Amino acid sequence: MMLRKVAEYVSSNLELEELLGRILKMVGEITLADSCFIYLYDAQHHELVLRASSNPRTNTVGNIRLKLGEGVTGWAAKEKTPVALTREAYKDPRFKSFTNLAEDKYESFLAVPILSKNEIIGVMNIHSKKEHQYPESQINLLFTISRYLGSAIENAIIYQEVKKKAKQLDLLSEISRTIVSDYYLKEILQLIVTTTAQVMGSKICSIMLLDEKKQELVIAATQSLSQEYLTKQNLKVGQSISGRVVKEKRPITVRDVRKEPGFMYPEIAKKEGLVSMLCIPMLIKDRVIGVINFYTQKEYSFSREETDILQAIANQAAVAIENTRLDQEILAAKEALETRKLVERAKGVLMRELSIPEDEAYKRIHRKSMDLRKSMREVAEAIIVASDMRR
């Protein structure tokens, strides 16, 4: 019966979280344990991350990490062999305690490495509140099962990564379409932060643009509704994480901003539930024009692929901003030229009708502009229209 279940899991296309949940239920039925955990191995950071628990807690799942060889769990992963502690497991010299993990007080402990092709995929932990002797046959059964489940978990992880990358590529495509659209810059930036936050699972995503004269970063767009976040003071270049990114022209990740010495807003982070952060520079060639900030609600390690995707988004946003600025500069130059032509015509009218020199004609147009609080262009147009009507 048990092996049939394992065979179903191995051949199934279950989502990773659903698969881990079913494995925990099955292990609990085999061992009659009070608590079961599954850690998965993050090869990029060489860490075991708590990914599933029979007693799920939002503040532990995803937040507890162990290096290979660290604690009984890390030791079982490194040595690729089960560890059974019958009583007073917390006194074992290899044991690592977590203050927010109630299972640290449990009496017995069994750690079973999860393998695929003899490579570590993760570790199953089984806890009992009372002293418990784990039969060798049970340990061997779990170890055998873990080898089969390792392949299922590995396939689920690969499937999850493929789905994530597909979403990220869709995001890049969506951002590209947004940038070449007829939206105004403010709408483009707002669409970028909203879409990116949804796809990347970010608690807050924000774009801060660099005011080059003041050398300050100013929030230009965010999907956050937090008034405290929206009204936080501007950052100087080199100040806090975002300011450092502008100065160093490279992405910076922070595992927990609440504990980061250089982070400027730890109180806002605590109140809004912000934990991990990735800050990406918005680059035009080698010039930084701003940053995009991403925050998560749990401790999270951004992968190289995610950082590259987000850097591509940041650079596309930078291109949109730069193009808009160039368009505005061209438009301003065009308007200035048209204004100059109109003022020249208006001067000619005054010089001809009032028999005054050029500099006096200009002074009168300028003075009337100041008195009426109208632009020089509006005054010049009025003079030209009035002259045409008198003909």
Secondary structure, DSSP 8 states (H G I E B T S, - for coil): -HHHHHHHHHH----HHHHHHHHHHHHHHHH--SEEEEEEEETTTTEEEEEEESS--TTTTTT-EEETTSHHHHHHHHHTS-EEE-S-GGGSTT----TT-GGGG-SEEEEEEEEETTEEEEEEEEEESS-----HHHHHHHHHHHHHHHHHHHHHHHHHHHHHHHHHHHHHHHHHHHHTSS--HHHHHHHHHHHHHHHHT-SEEEEEEEETTTTEEEEEEES---HHHHT---EETTSHHHHHHHHHTS-EEES-GGG-TT-S-HHHHHHHT---EEEEEEEETTEEEEEEEEE-SS-----HHHHHHHHHHHHHHHHHHHHHHHHHHHHHHHHHHHHHHHHHHHHHHHHHHH---HHHHHHHHHHHHHHHT--HHHHHHHHHHHHHHH-
